[in-house]
Amino acid sequence: MYFAKGANPSTVAHELFHKVDHDNKITKSGLLDKCIDLDYKNLKNNAEKAGLSLEDMLYLNYPEAFEKKGRMKEGYRGFADIIHGMTKGTAELGYGHFQDDYWEKPLKLQKETFAQYGRFYYENNPDVMKLVNEMLPETSKQMEKIINVIFQFGG
C-alpha cells in the first residue's frame, strides 16, 4: 500500500479497509450489493415523494452536514462519495471520484462503500454515524455483520 505524504489517519483507515476487502474478497462476494441497492432506491423514492432532488433532500434534512448547498463538510466526505457512486456521479455533494468512467467499473461502488465505512468507524463521529445509519440503514446493518465476523475470525 502506498500513501501520499501527509495522508491523514482517516484516509489511512479508508485505504486499510480497501486492503481488508481485497484480502477477504468481501465486495467480490456480493455481500454489499443488495443493501446498497435497497438504500439507494429508498433514498431516491423519499426524494421523489418530497418532490426534491436527492441533494436537496439531504440539504434540507441535514443542513448541519453542509458547508453550503452542494458541498458537505469534510467530515461527511465518505458519505458524499457513496452518494456520488450510487448516482453514478450525478449527485454532487463536494466529494467523490470525478474521473469520467470511475463509477462504471465493476464493484467500484461496493469497494468505495466498504472503505468509506472504514473511515466512518475510525473517525467515530456521532453526527456522521447518525446520518449514515439513517440514510443507509441496510448497508450499515450489513457492514456491522461483516465487521463482527472480521473481528471474531480475523481478516
N, C-alpha and C positions, 0 to 999 in steps of 0.2 A: 504494500500500500504506500502511496505517496501523498503527502500533504503539502499544500502551499505554505511557504514560510509565514509564520504568524497565524496559522489556522486556529480559530477559536475552539474551545473544548466541545461545544455543541456540534460543530462541523466534524470534529474527530469522532464523536459518538455516532453521527449520521453515517460516516464512512465505515466505521466498525460494524454497524448494522448491515451495510452492504456486504461486508465480508461474512458475517454470520449467515446472511441469506444465501450467499454463493456457496459457502461450505456445506450448508444443510439443505440446499435446494428447496427452500421454503416457497418462494414465488413460483418456481417451476412446478411445484406440486399442485398448484391451483387453490391453495388454502385461502387466498385472499380474493379470488375472482368474484364469487357470488356476493360477498358482503360489500365490496367496493361498488359493484354494480347496483345493488339494492340501495345503498346510501345515496348514490348519485341520483337514481330515479326518484327517491323521496325528496331530495333537495330540489330537483327540477320541478317536481309536482307541487311542492309547497310554494315555490316562487311563482309558478304559473297560476295557482289558485289565488295568490295575492295580487296578481297582475303586475309582477315585478320581474326584473332580470335577477339572476342568481346573485350577482354582485350587489345590486340594490337591496335585495332582501337581507343579505349578510350585513350590509352597512346599517340598515335600519334596526336590525335586531342586536347587533354587537358594535355600536359606534365606538366603544372604548377600545376595540381592537384595531382601529384605523388611525393612521396619521392624518389622513384626509380621504375624501371619497376616491376610491380607485386604488388606494395604497394602504395595505395593512402595516401595522407596526412590525418592526424587525422580529420581535418575539413570536409573532404569528406566521413567520415566513414559511415554515414547514406546512402549515395548513393551507396557505395561499398556493404553495407548489402543488399540493394534492388536488386542490380545486382546479388549478391550471391544467393538470393532467386529465382530470375527469372530463373536462370540457374540450379536451384535445387542443388546448392552447387558446381557446376563445375567451374565457373569463380571465381578465387580468386584474390581479389584486396586488401588483407590485413585485411579486416574486414568482419564479417559475423557471422553466427551461425553454428558452426562446429560439432555439435552432428550429428551422423550418419543419423538419420531419421528426423531431425528437419523440413526440408522443405517439407516432405511428409505429415505432419499433416495438416488436413483441415484448410484452411484460414490463415495459418501462413504467407504466402507472403502478403496477404492483410493487416493483422494485423500489421506486421512489417513495411509495406509501410506507413500505416496511422500514426503510431507512429514516424517513421523517418521524416515525414513531420512536425510533432510537433517540432522535433529537428531543422529542417531547418528554420521554422518560428521563433523559439526562437533565434537562432544564427543570423539570418538575414544577412548572409554573401553574399554579391552580387556576388562573384565569384562562390560560391557553387550554389546559386539560378540560375545563368546563365546556368551552366552545367545541373542542374536538369531540368530546363524548356526546354532546347534544347534537351536533351536526353530522357526526359519523358514528352513530351508535353501534351498528352491526360490525363495522371494521374494528372499532375499539374493543368490543367483546371478543372478536376473533383474535386480535393481537394479544389480549390478556391470556387467552388459552395457549397461544403459541409461546409466549414468553414464559408461562408457567412450566410448559414442557421443557423448554430450553434450560431453565433454572433447575428443574428436577433431574434431568438426564444429561445435561451438558450440551454444549453446542459450540 
